């Protein structure tokens, strides 16, 4: 049997043995027409279920935490005493920690601003770049030394609770800088169909509405891409690590909560504009 | 000129059924796949920009849908039952089909091939696509398709020789 024989015979074999009956064809047509008339949208239940599950779990843990008086009240009122025990009440140690973190924060901020590609053409960046040149580094170091004096004075004046608040604010600022560093090379999200860039307000609304989002310009449906979900979720462990460290050193829970809310606000209002990307098709969670 | 859905079903359903069957080896699932393909096509027919022929477009949809099935838990379960020794429902239907149609020797031989060889043989000999078209359809380089066709022919030759069908496929096609 030659190849052409094979082809012909195989075709004939399939043609005679595999076919729909006329009744089956009619059934298919009926199903197609009825599926079009049936407008009920079958939602993607998995995302909603996961989201609802996490919300319930989160609420459950918050309720447990609030009801656990030994945790909240002790940390509120006896926070300083715990710190006494590990000999952190000494003003010098407080000064050292706050000063080092402040210097680190300022340096990190300068680096982040310089390395952010989308700010390259801004005027104010040019000024920072000029002063960040090597010849101005001694001046910067001098400024850092000068900063030590007011820091030391203020640390001596403030009560321990305010020092804790100060430190938490510095950590929150560091977290924000970390988030900014993560998006230093990212551009604002754009429509995968027509390529138009979304406004900040549109992105904010879309970040809270993962389904049934449409591009205003081309009216095509768009979905959160898997890469954007991964990018978003990969940022948070570092932030949670800082909260954990603060909690470990018995910082008051409201302060940690405030830091969390502050970082969340920054993330939702600014960072998510650059971490989000969209795709034409609904992609799996991972 | 746009065809009505009745004309499309009438014209392509049998052809797509054969394509799906060669992929999933099960007539019942193949029928489901074809039905899904038509429903999806009908819902999203605006997306068909006529850059390729309707036949190619529907073939691509069927191939994708068949792969979805092969990746699905349903398919893996059938495969597991088959290997363990249980006969799944789908395999029953396949067996019944084969038993009722004794003349399906060539199809049986093709179904023994691995999926990557089966699909090239199917598209090349049954679908009448050129190597370039198959390469585009499967997003695979031309050279890979050529070598797969060659290997698939050799394998088919061996299988058919064993089953007393003096073959074939050395040819120049």
Interface residues (C-beta under 8 A of the other chain):
Chain A: X1 X2 X3 X4 X5 X6 X7 X9 X10 X11 X13 X14 X15 X16 X17 X18 X19 X20 X24 X25 X28 X29 X31 X32 X33 X35 X36
Chain B: X5 X6 X9 X10 X13 X14 X17 X18 X21 X27 X30 X31 X34 X35 X38 X39 X42 X43 X97 X101 X103 X104 X105 X106 X107 X110 X125 X126 X153 X156 X165 X166 X167 X168 X169 X171 X172 X173
